[in-house]
């Protein structure tokens, strides 16, 4: 599970750095039309990434993701937090 969280953070950084015409980024940023069903809203992939970055004390992960070096530091910090490697 720890590796999944780290890979998710790495992928989020790559997608954020892609240009807007890239299919992966367009899918991530799409806003579906229509109404949602009754009940608790389903958790979105982006919400999960934001929660993971908040766990390590980073609130604005999109700003970090635009800068490749800052994003690598954030991913290393998350890996250290999860006990996968030293910072």
C-alpha positions in Angstrom: 0.0 0.0 0.0 2.9 2.4 0.7 4.3 1.9 -2.7 0.9 2.6 -4.3 0.7 5.9 -2.4 4.2 6.9 -3.6 3.5 5.9 -7.2 0.3 7.8 -7.1 2.2 11.0 -6.0 4.8 10.5 -8.7 2.1 10.0 -11.4 0.3 13.1 -10.2 3.4 15.2 -10.6 4.0 13.8 -14.1 0.5 14.5 -15.2 0.6 18.0 -13.7 3.7 18.8 -15.7 2.2 17.6 -19.0 0.8 20.0 -21.5 -2.9 20.6 -21.6 -3.4 18.6 -24.8 -2.2 15.4 -23.3 -4.9 12.8 -22.9 -4.0 11.8 -19.4 -4.2 15.4 -18.2 -7.5 16.0 -20.0 -9.0 13.0 -18.3 -7.7 14.1 -14.9 -9.2 17.6 -15.2 -12.5 16.6 -16.8 -15.7 17.8 -15.1 -18.5 15.3 -15.9 -21.9 16.7 -16.6 -25.1 15.5 -14.9 -26.2 14.8 -11.4 -24.6 12.5 -8.9 -26.5 9.9 -7.0 -27.8 10.3 -3.5 -25.4 9.7 -0.6 -21.8 10.6 0.2 -19.8 11.9 -2.8 -17.4 9.4 -4.2 -13.8 10.2 -3.5 -11.9 11.4 -6.6 -8.3 10.4 -7.4 -7.1 14.0 -7.0 -8.7 14.1 -3.5 -6.7 11.1 -2.5 -3.5 12.6 -3.8 -4.3 15.8 -1.8 -4.9 13.8 1.4 -1.6 11.9 0.9 0.3 15.2 0.5 -1.5 16.7 3.5 -0.3 13.8 5.6 3.3 14.9 5.1 2.5 18.6 5.8 2.2 19.9 2.2 -1.0 21.7 1.5 -0.4 23.1 -2.0 0.9 20.1 -3.9 -0.1 21.4 -7.4 2.4 24.3 -7.0 5.1 21.9 -6.1 4.2 19.6 -9.0 4.8 22.3 -11.5 8.5 22.4 -10.5 10.1 19.0 -11.1 12.8 19.4 -8.4 10.4 20.5 -5.8 8.1 17.6 -6.7 11.0 15.1 -6.4 11.7 16.5 -2.9 8.0 16.1 -1.9 8.0 12.5 -3.1 11.2 11.7 -1.2 9.6 13.3 1.9 6.5 11.2 1.5 8.7 8.1 1.1 10.6 8.9 4.3 7.3 9.6 6.1 6.0 6.2 5.0 9.2 4.5 6.0 10.2 3.4 2.5 13.6 5.2 2.4 15.5 7.9 4.2 15.1 11.5 3.3 
